[in-house]
Amino acid sequence: MFDTSRDILNMVLAVSAIVLTVFLTMVLYHVYKILRDASKVTTSFREKLDLVDKILNLVKDKLEAGASHLGLIADSALKIVGFFMERQGEKTSKSRRKKEEE
């Protein structure tokens, strides 16, 4: 079967080429699986970031809407406090007048 050392060399080269091909095929398969998993992780991460972005935008919109109402509420509270302070001032001036009259 092997007449010369060249025949042995050719056989070793053929076996080496087959082993190298099998090894490279296995490596490429594992690289493919790793990249596929990385793609899934990236997609999942992107979806979660989109969800967080939507939540933050919703909170921002709610705060902006609430902030516009806070000005109105603060003005109303100031008017109510002013009204009660005027009434308190009127009551104290009336009680002073009654004391002075007596």
Secondary structure by P-SEA (a helix, b strand, c coil): ccccaaaaaaaaaaaaaaaaaaaaaaaaaaaaaaaaaaaaaaaaaaaaaaaaaaaaaaaaaaaaaaaaaaaaaaaaaaaaaaaaaaaaaaaaaaaaaaaaac
